[in-house]
Amino acid sequence: MTIKTTRSVLTLMIASMLFPGLAYADSNKANIRDDVVENYLSDKKGSTVPALTDLSKDSRWYATFRLKGSYTNENARNAEYLQFNGRLRGKTYFAEKTALVGDFWMRGQENYSRLHGKTINEFNDFDDNVKWEQFRVGISHDDLGAFMYGKHTATWSFFAVDMGSQGLLDTQADAGVKNAGKFLYKKQFPDNLFLAGSYDRTSKIVGVDLGYQTDDLYSYRPGDYGVYASMHNGQPSVTVGSTSIVGNVDITATNRGDIKNADSKYARDSTSLYTWALAGYANVGGQYRFVGQTAYSKRDKSESKALIKKRGWAKGGLGYSATAGAQIFPEKASGFSYILYNTWDEFGGASLTPQLEYWFGSPNLRAWLSWTWEEKADDITRLEFQWDF
């Protein structure tokens, strides 16, 4: 079963990389879509904020909101959360090609969970977690790109596989996830080349993405695709069941509380341990989306896989991992959508996740049920919904 599942991961991943040649986008949209705040001039993107908007000067700011809920069952563990998101994005030109850009995303979340029937996280009146999910602010030049400061991930391209309940779990993105204090750069060039970079002023973690995309990696336009290579020197992470394993850890420094050189709860062992990744997405016709990613960070030969899995961290890297997925969309954003997702890493082995979604059309509400078979962990069932408005 392991060999067959692993082969299916690689087959889907390779397919997602090869499909671009069969589904080339019909036009170069590099100058149509903004590389920081998406297509900010489109009135379909959120609600315009009049006080900050002057369409005669191509300046517009808009707000979007999201309500999301989840129920998860994993053997003896049951967990729920309710989440509310508010986000403001926009661009204001103050010179012919130069503009102020911003992306401010606030999230509040209430968690409730039980283990073996005992409550381990109680409902406490939505006071669990209110924080910046992400923010970026800076200067964007039409030719040179956007230079920003904010809270974001070290690399960008792994979001190409942000699809379904398992999408981001085995990508080996930096374990610090979205951490504040980063200097950021992002640009899609007229020939569809894409470049992004980050530097964390506290931890000194660096991330770089280089790619070729016909449109932003969250595009669902028929024929769009992107292929990316990325690198970071932070702490790679994979997930076994619902437990994360973190690489590049100095446990001695962690135990004495010296963790400034990392963005996670663990101190970083090496500044020269790199995590490399390839990712891609392709939209085929108006109904299919394929995604794939593979990553590698060099493991320390003195650590066995069993030891790393038991303690949840590794001094070295995490070896190889891969993720791949395929989705069928409903027509006119209403009806059933089907997702099949695979992941593989050296510690949890393979996972297989079929997911059934229902899209309610207008309003922009989706609900889904997924079940994850885990080769070396407990299976997971999720029931979730998301309403964007």
Buried (B, 14 or more C-beta within 10 A) or exposed (E): EEEEBBEBBBEBBBBBBBBBEEBEBEEEBBEEBBBBBBBBBEEEBBEBBEEBBEEEEEBBBBBBEBBBBBBBBBEEBBBBBBBBBBBBBBBBBEEEEEBBBBBBBBBBBBBBBBBEEEEEBEEEEEEBEEEEBBBBBBBBEEEEBBBBBBBBBBBBBBBBBBBBBBBBBBBBBBBBBBBBBBBBBBBBEEEBEBBBBBBBEEBBBBBBBBBBBBBBBEBEBBBBBBBBBBBBBBBBBBBBBBBBBBBBBBBEBBEEEEBEBBBBEBBBBBBEBBBBBBBBBBBBEEEBBBBBBBBBBBBBEEBEBEEBBEEBBBBBBBBBBBBBBBBEBBEEBEEEBEBBBBBBBBBBBBBBBBBEBBBBEEEBBBBBBBBBBBBBBBBBBBBBBBBBE
